[in-house]
Amino acid sequence: MDFNDLMLLWQIVQILIGYNLVFPILIFLIYLIIPKSRETIKSNEIADYAIIITAYEQTNSIIPVVASLLLLNYKNYLIYIVADNCDISNLNFEDDRVILLSPEKSLSSNTRSHFYAIDRFKRNHNRITIIDSDNLAEPDYLDELNVYFNNGYSAVQGLRSAKNLDTVIACLDSARDIYYHFYSGKILFETGSSATLDGSGMAFTIALYKDCLEHQDITGAGFDKILQKEIVLRGYRIAFAGNAIIYDEKTSSSDQLVKQRARWINTWFRYFKYGFTLSIKGIIKLNWNQFLFGLVLLRPPLFIFLLLSVLCAGINLFINPAYFFLWVVGFLIFILGFFLALIMSNADNRIYASLRGIPKFMFLQVLSLMKMKSANKISVATKHYHDKRIEELK
């Protein structure tokens, strides 16, 4: 390989890294250009929902989440709590809409818990929604999901909003979520592709969920990555319901952030290959949903492509200053896109104030990268101290 070949390879590497900086703005421009379709109600079905809450080892946040779900405006649902490896002596629910399940043996898997509940349904539900044990739901959560189901969608992702903004880390965690919800949720869906799944606050027809996962035994983090791949591979679009709001506990401490992100990074490395599968299939079948969604799955975690971009810019400062300025433009476009997401999502002022802590936040995620190999052995059960919001929902 001669010098020219090396330089060509170097340029290709830079393009593969640098496109991540501008990709969100590119799909936002597509969103602005394409005509907006108006949803028309195709069905007014009074669906029967199964709300599944999964808990592992901890139950201290179960009572608030159940209380918020019992305040839902929609009435046709049952709540199934799968308390895996939990002490349930403190859980007593008088409402007959709440079914408490305690597996005889530890399941240690989200999907095993889901199917444990499905196998014990009290009636033939036709829709399922997954809620984490630290979530709280807005009263119109199911009604907002129905808007998309009634328009023909079989998979819907709601909006996970921050339950707590008590520390700089929690605010930065929320800022990251807002960025992804905006571009990988709202904008991606509005451009004709699918919203990415977030692990909770998502809903499916029972038939689709079982078809995608019933014959797979998934352990460790990332069941939502497999599920979204299976859904899009089957030709479905995942709708984004920005008004179907659940409140999610943000990570407040450095130690917990490192453990949580280690699992997330491990998950991306395990499953980013699905992006190739979907993009290639999308090209072959001329399927825009699959092609664009596949590109999104190939994007590395935010801090990884930012650090790689800084590295590329630094190298070019010495070998090709003209390219260095291109990288500067790329960073400016990324910053514009990041603030655009915060502004259009009406981010809390505390989130803007927390941005000064980004260097530390990035450093903690580098530490997470170092713990990636042992990520699935790390317990990341979140301690919950922010359940007062339930009073605001009453």
Buried (B, 14 or more C-beta within 10 A) or exposed (E): EEEEEEEEEBEEEBEEBBBBBBBBBEBBEBBEEEEEEEEEEEEEEEBBBBBBBBBBEBBBBBBBBBBBBBBBEBEEBBBBBBBBBBEBEEBEBEEEBBBBBBBEEEBBBBBBBBBBBBEEBEEEBBBBBBBBBBBBBBBBBBBBBBBBBBBEBBBBBBBBBBBBBBBBBBBBBBBBBBBBBBBBBBBBBBBBBBBBBBBBBBBBBBEBBBBBBEEEEBEBBBBBBBBBBBBBBEEBBBBBBBEBBBBBBBBBEBEBBBBBBBBBBBBBBBBBEBBEBBBEBBEEEEBEBBBBBBBBBBBBBBBBBBBBBEEBBEBBBEEBEEBBEBBEEBBEBBEBBBBBBBEEBEBBEBBBEBBEBBEEBBEBBEBBBEBBEEBBEBEBEBEBEBBEEBEEBE
